[in-house]
Amino acid sequence: MGKAKRSATELGREPATDDGALVALLAAGLRLQTSDNVWRVSGNTLPHRLMLRDAGGTWNRLDQCWDFTGEDPTTRLVAAIEAAPTPSGHNSGNAEAPKPHYHGHRGRVRERVLKTGTEPLADYELLELLLFYSIERIDTKPLAKRLLERFGTLGDVFAAEPGQLREFEIDQRTLVHFKALREVGRRLAERKVKDMPVLTNWQQLIDYCHAALAHEKTEQFRILFLDTKNVLIADEVQQRGTIDHTPVYPREVVKRALALNAAALILVHNHPTQPF
């Protein structure tokens, strides 16, 4: 009983309903929290989404919950739950509700990838597939197409600033996903040049620098530290600048080279306003 009350008063605000109503919400798999006259319903909301919408709720895609403004919605939500008909299904005796056009689409895409691999996928299909694992319950194909239309390439989507992605209601989970994917690409490229003589793998080095810098929105000054056999010891960002400028401090470059016992350096610099 105490837990039910605490979940509805996360920030110390007393609920306007009794514990029985809160327990009824918990029994339905729903949790109620409030702050600044905004009531948020989270938990197992999928079976109740139509009821929550009809009760005046708005789906908050960023926080993955239903928002209600104004007075405490607990009483009307409990009444709606109690008045709701038995869910339709193969055991209910009722006809199933029509399924959305994208019903089963994710499963079909996964099956296609398992059979033919990812190579035949168009960029929007590959992005759509990746979005499956961070965005639930919606058709992600239109979002994937809009992102590519806005940013141009997959690399530019993954490198987009959080503020730019917020225009598309991209939540924090997807932001983290994009950052991780970009880092995976950089590390895969790095693997091809690490522990190898860089000067005999020049194209791989160029490919690595492209993966690391091509989609940066500001200028960077990177240093590749090599040993006596021209094998990569370390790759470090020495300075970050603006869209058209970055400072370089020779003293810091030499100091770091001595600390790593590097025998040679490759200095790498990008221009975000020009193709890499």
Secondary structure as a PSIPRED ss2 file (coil, helix, strand):
# PSIPRED VFORMAT (PSIPRED V4.0)

   1 M C   1.000  0.000  0.000
   2 G H   0.000  1.000  0.000
   3 K H   0.000  1.000  0.000
   4 A H   0.000  1.000  0.000
   5 K H   0.000  1.000  0.000
   6 R H   0.000  1.000  0.000
   7 S H   0.000  1.000  0.000
   8 A H   0.000  1.000  0.000
   9 T C   1.000  0.000  0.000
  10 E C   1.000  0.000  0.000
  11 L C   1.000  0.000  0.000
  12 G C   1.000  0.000  0.000
  13 R C   1.000  0.000  0.000
  14 E C   1.000  0.000  0.000
  15 P C   1.000  0.000  0.000
  16 A C   1.000  0.000  0.000
  17 T C   1.000  0.000  0.000
  18 D C   1.000  0.000  0.000
  19 D H   0.000  1.000  0.000
  20 G H   0.000  1.000  0.000
  21 A H   0.000  1.000  0.000
  22 L H   0.000  1.000  0.000
  23 V H   0.000  1.000  0.000
  24 A H   0.000  1.000  0.000
  25 L H   0.000  1.000  0.000
  26 L H   0.000  1.000  0.000
  27 A H   0.000  1.000  0.000
  28 A C   1.000  0.000  0.000
  29 G C   1.000  0.000  0.000
  30 L E   0.000  0.000  1.000
  31 R E   0.000  0.000  1.000
  32 L E   0.000  0.000  1.000
  33 Q E   0.000  0.000  1.000
  34 T E   0.000  0.000  1.000
  35 S E   0.000  0.000  1.000
  36 D C   1.000  0.000  0.000
  37 N C   1.000  0.000  0.000
  38 V E   0.000  0.000  1.000
  39 W E   0.000  0.000  1.000
  40 R E   0.000  0.000  1.000
  41 V E   0.000  0.000  1.000
  42 S E   0.000  0.000  1.000
  43 G E   0.000  0.000  1.000
  44 N C   1.000  0.000  0.000
  45 T C   1.000  0.000  0.000
  46 L H   0.000  1.000  0.000
  47 P H   0.000  1.000  0.000
  48 H H   0.000  1.000  0.000
  49 R H   0.000  1.000  0.000
  50 L H   0.000  1.000  0.000
  51 M H   0.000  1.000  0.000
  52 L H   0.000  1.000  0.000
  53 R H   0.000  1.000  0.000
  54 D H   0.000  1.000  0.000
  55 A C   1.000  0.000  0.000
  56 G C   1.000  0.000  0.000
  57 G C   1.000  0.000  0.000
  58 T E   0.000  0.000  1.000
  59 W E   0.000  0.000  1.000
  60 N E   0.000  0.000  1.000
  61 R C   1.000  0.000  0.000
  62 L C   1.000  0.000  0.000
  63 D C   1.000  0.000  0.000
  64 Q C   1.000  0.000  0.000
  65 C E   0.000  0.000  1.000
  66 W E   0.000  0.000  1.000
  67 D E   0.000  0.000  1.000
  68 F E   0.000  0.000  1.000
  69 T E   0.000  0.000  1.000
  70 G C   1.000  0.000  0.000
  71 E C   1.000  0.000  0.000
  72 D C   1.000  0.000  0.000
  73 P C   1.000  0.000  0.000
  74 T H   0.000  1.000  0.000
  75 T H   0.000  1.000  0.000
  76 R H   0.000  1.000  0.000
  77 L H   0.000  1.000  0.000
  78 V H   0.000  1.000  0.000
  79 A H   0.000  1.000  0.000
  80 A H   0.000  1.000  0.000
  81 I H   0.000  1.000  0.000
  82 E H   0.000  1.000  0.000
  83 A H   0.000  1.000  0.000
  84 A C   1.000  0.000  0.000
  85 P C   1.000  0.000  0.000
  86 T C   1.000  0.000  0.000
  87 P C   1.000  0.000  0.000
  88 S C   1.000  0.000  0.000
  89 G C   1.000  0.000  0.000
  90 H C   1.000  0.000  0.000
  91 N C   1.000  0.000  0.000
  92 S C   1.000  0.000  0.000
  93 G C   1.000  0.000  0.000
  94 N C   1.000  0.000  0.000
  95 A C   1.000  0.000  0.000
  96 E C   1.000  0.000  0.000
  97 A C   1.000  0.000  0.000
  98 P C   1.000  0.000  0.000
  99 K C   1.000  0.000  0.000
 100 P C   1.000  0.000  0.000
 101 H C   1.000  0.000  0.000
 102 Y C   1.000  0.000  0.000
 103 H C   1.000  0.000  0.000
 104 G C   1.000  0.000  0.000
 105 H H   0.000  1.000  0.000
 106 R H   0.000  1.000  0.000
 107 G H   0.000  1.000  0.000
 108 R H   0.000  1.000  0.000
 109 V H   0.000  1.000  0.000
 110 R H   0.000  1.000  0.000
 111 E H   0.000  1.000  0.000
 112 R H   0.000  1.000  0.000
 113 V H   0.000  1.000  0.000
 114 L H   0.000  1.000  0.000
 115 K H   0.000  1.000  0.000
 116 T H   0.000  1.000  0.000
 117 G C   1.000  0.000  0.000
 118 T C   1.000  0.000  0.000
 119 E C   1.000  0.000  0.000
 120 P C   1.000  0.000  0.000
 121 L C   1.000  0.000  0.000
 122 A C   1.000  0.000  0.000
 123 D H   0.000  1.000  0.000
 124 Y H   0.000  1.000  0.000
 125 E H   0.000  1.000  0.000
 126 L H   0.000  1.000  0.000
 127 L H   0.000  1.000  0.000
 128 E H   0.000  1.000  0.000
 129 L H   0.000  1.000  0.000
 130 L H   0.000  1.000  0.000
 131 L H   0.000  1.000  0.000
 132 F H   0.000  1.000  0.000
 133 Y C   1.000  0.000  0.000
 134 S C   1.000  0.000  0.000
 135 I C   1.000  0.000  0.000
 136 E C   1.000  0.000  0.000
 137 R C   1.000  0.000  0.000
 138 I C   1.000  0.000  0.000
 139 D C   1.000  0.000  0.000
 140 T C   1.000  0.000  0.000
 141 K H   0.000  1.000  0.000
 142 P H   0.000  1.000  0.000
 143 L H   0.000  1.000  0.000
 144 A H   0.000  1.000  0.000
 145 K H   0.000  1.000  0.000
 146 R H   0.000  1.000  0.000
 147 L H   0.000  1.000  0.000
 148 L H   0.000  1.000  0.000
 149 E H   0.000  1.000  0.000
 150 R H   0.000  1.000  0.000
 151 F H   0.000  1.000  0.000
 152 G C   1.000  0.000  0.000
 153 T C   1.000  0.000  0.000
 154 L H   0.000  1.000  0.000
 155 G H   0.000  1.000  0.000
 156 D H   0.000  1.000  0.000
 157 V H   0.000  1.000  0.000
 158 F H   0.000  1.000  0.000
 159 A C   1.000  0.000  0.000
 160 A C   1.000  0.000  0.000
 161 E C   1.000  0.000  0.000
 162 P H   0.000  1.000  0.000
 163 G H   0.000  1.000  0.000
 164 Q H   0.000  1.000  0.000
 165 L H   0.000  1.000  0.000
 166 R H   0.000  1.000  0.000
 167 E C   1.000  0.000  0.000
 168 F C   1.000  0.000  0.000
 169 E C   1.000  0.000  0.000
 170 I C   1.000  0.000  0.000
 171 D C   1.000  0.000  0.000
 172 Q H   0.000  1.000  0.000
 173 R H   0.000  1.000  0.000
 174 T H   0.000  1.000  0.000
 175 L H   0.000  1.000  0.000
 176 V H   0.000  1.000  0.000
 177 H H   0.000  1.000  0.000
 178 F H   0.000  1.000  0.000
 179 K H   0.000  1.000  0.000
 180 A H   0.000  1.000  0.000
 181 L H   0.000  1.000  0.000
 182 R H   0.000  1.000  0.000
 183 E H   0.000  1.000  0.000
 184 V H   0.000  1.000  0.000
 185 G H   0.000  1.000  0.000
 186 R H   0.000  1.000  0.000
 187 R H   0.000  1.000  0.000
 188 L H   0.000  1.000  0.000
 189 A H   0.000  1.000  0.000
 190 E H   0.000  1.000  0.000
 191 R H   0.000  1.000  0.000
 192 K H   0.000  1.000  0.000
 193 V H   0.000  1.000  0.000
 194 K E   0.000  0.000  1.000
 195 D C   1.000  0.000  0.000
 196 M C   1.000  0.000  0.000
 197 P E   0.000  0.000  1.000
 198 V H   0.000  1.000  0.000
 199 L H   0.000  1.000  0.000
 200 T H   0.000  1.000  0.000
 201 N C   1.000  0.000  0.000
 202 W H   0.000  1.000  0.000
 203 Q H   0.000  1.000  0.000
 204 Q H   0.000  1.000  0.000
 205 L H   0.000  1.000  0.000
 206 I H   0.000  1.000  0.000
 207 D H   0.000  1.000  0.000
 208 Y H   0.000  1.000  0.000
 209 C H   0.000  1.000  0.000
 210 H H   0.000  1.000  0.000
 211 A H   0.000  1.000  0.000
 212 A H   0.000  1.000  0.000
 213 L H   0.000  1.000  0.000
 214 A C   1.000  0.000  0.000
 215 H C   1.000  0.000  0.000
 216 E C   1.000  0.000  0.000
 217 K C   1.000  0.000  0.000
 218 T C   1.000  0.000  0.000
 219 E C   1.000  0.000  0.000
 220 Q E   0.000  0.000  1.000
 221 F E   0.000  0.000  1.000
 222 R E   0.000  0.000  1.000
 223 I E   0.000  0.000  1.000
 224 L E   0.000  0.000  1.000
 225 F E   0.000  0.000  1.000
 226 L E   0.000  0.000  1.000
 227 D C   1.000  0.000  0.000
 228 T C   1.000  0.000  0.000
 229 K C   1.000  0.000  0.000
 230 N C   1.000  0.000  0.000
 231 V E   0.000  0.000  1.000
 232 L E   0.000  0.000  1.000
 233 I E   0.000  0.000  1.000
 234 A E   0.000  0.000  1.000
 235 D E   0.000  0.000  1.000
 236 E E   0.000  0.000  1.000
 237 V E   0.000  0.000  1.000
 238 Q E   0.000  0.000  1.000
 239 Q E   0.000  0.000  1.000
 240 R E   0.000  0.000  1.000
 241 G C   1.000  0.000  0.000
 242 T C   1.000  0.000  0.000
 243 I C   1.000  0.000  0.000
 244 D C   1.000  0.000  0.000
 245 H C   1.000  0.000  0.000
 246 T C   1.000  0.000  0.000
 247 P C   1.000  0.000  0.000
 248 V C   1.000  0.000  0.000
 249 Y C   1.000  0.000  0.000
 250 P H   0.000  1.000  0.000
 251 R H   0.000  1.000  0.000
 252 E H   0.000  1.000  0.000
 253 V H   0.000  1.000  0.000
 254 V H   0.000  1.000  0.000
 255 K H   0.000  1.000  0.000
 256 R H   0.000  1.000  0.000
 257 A H   0.000  1.000  0.000
 258 L H   0.000  1.000  0.000
 259 A H   0.000  1.000  0.000
 260 L H   0.000  1.000  0.000
 261 N C   1.000  0.000  0.000
 262 A C   1.000  0.000  0.000
 263 A C   1.000  0.000  0.000
 264 A E   0.000  0.000  1.000
 265 L E   0.000  0.000  1.000
 266 I E   0.000  0.000  1.000
 267 L E   0.000  0.000  1.000
 268 V E   0.000  0.000  1.000
 269 H E   0.000  0.000  1.000
 270 N C   1.000  0.000  0.000
 271 H C   1.000  0.000  0.000
 272 P C   1.000  0.000  0.000
 273 T C   1.000  0.000  0.000
 274 Q C   1.000  0.000  0.000
 275 P C   1.000  0.000  0.000
 276 F C   1.000  0.000  0.000
